[in-house]
Amino acid sequence: MVLIVAGVFVVGLGLFCGVVLTLAPLGLVPWSSEIALWVLFPLLCIVGFALVATAGKTTHVRGFTFAVSCLLLLLALASVAGVVLSAASVVKPAGSLVSLWYVLAVAGVLGSIGVASSRPANADA
């Protein structure tokens, strides 16, 4: 049980890193996107998932995987929306948009893999 709680907390921190990396360049939060967040975003998401996967039951792990993967895909969509709105001059970026592209790539890949792997075992191919 302790590993599950720790894993959920660690994944939450990883998602928070991704949110900061998405919102800071757009000037929507007063925080900065330091290099540590770039490293910790995927690392915390993966380590937190591994903690939950090692301690959880299959049904809990599948539900957790699907929920976190959906959140990662939402984060990827928010990143691409920020890039598009900035390119269309709807939003004036407060900094470089490189972190948005990074979050789009990392969250898109991790979220897609997670959603694809959380299909029921008896689903048609």
N, C-alpha and C positions, 0 to 999 in steps of 0.2 A: 504493500500500500504506500509505503514511504517513497519508493522509486516512482510510482505513478504520479504522486503529488509533485515530486521534484521534477519529473519529466514535463508535466503540464506547465509548471512555473518556468522552466528553462525554455520551452517552446514559446511561452508568452513573452519572455524577454527577447527572443529571436524575432518574433513578429513586431515587437515594439521597435527594434532596430530597423526593420524594414519600413515601418511607418515613418520613422524619423527621416530615413534616407529618401522617402518619397515626398514628404511634406516640406522639409527644410529648404530644398532648392526652389520651391515655388513660393517661399515666404509665408506659408500658412501657419508655421509654428516658429517661435523665437529660438529654437534650438539649432545647433550646428551638427553637421554630419561628418564626424571625425573618422579617421581611417579604422579605428577600432570597431566602429559600427559596420563597416564594410566586411570585416573579417568575421565578426560575431553573428551577423545576420544569418548566413547559411549554416555556420558551425553550431549555433545554439538550436536552430530548428532541427538539424539532423541529430544532434546529441540528445535533445529532449525527446524526440521521437524514439530513439533507440532505448532510452530509459523506460518509456511507457511500453514499448514492444517487448522488452525483456521481462517485465513484471506483470503485464496485463493479460487478461483472457482474450482469446481470439475475437470474440464479439466486441469487447471494449476497444481493442486495438483497431479493428475495422472502423468502428464509429469515430474514434479519435482521428484516425488517418483521414477519413472523409471530411471531418469538420476542419481540421488544420489545412488540408489541401484546398478546400473551398475558400478559406481565409487567405491562403497564399495566392489563389487565382484572383480573388478580389483585389489584393494588393498589386498584382501584375496589371489588372485592368485600370486601377487608379494611376499607376505609373504611366501606362500608355496614354491615358486621358491627359495627364499632365504634360506629356511630350506634345500631344496633338494641340492642346489648348495654348501651349507656349509657342508652337510653330505657327499657329493661326493668330498670334498676338492678342489672344483673349486674356491670357495671364502673362504678366511680366515677371520672368524668373528672377529670384534674388541671387542666384548663383548658377553654376554650371549644371547642366542637365545629365551629366554622366551618371550620377547616382540613380536617376530614374531609369536609364537604360540598363544599369546593373540590376536593379530590383526587378525590372521587367524580365530580364533573362533568368535570374536565379529563381524568383517566385514562380515564373511561368513554367520552368522545367520541373521544379520540386512539386508544385501544385498539380501539374499534369500527370506526373508519375504517380503521385499519391492517389489521385482520383481514379486513374486507370487500374491501380493495384487494389483498390477497395471494392471492385465489382464482386458480386456474390460468386462463389465457386461454381454454381450451377448455371450461370448466365451463358446465353448462347454467344458464340464467337462471331 
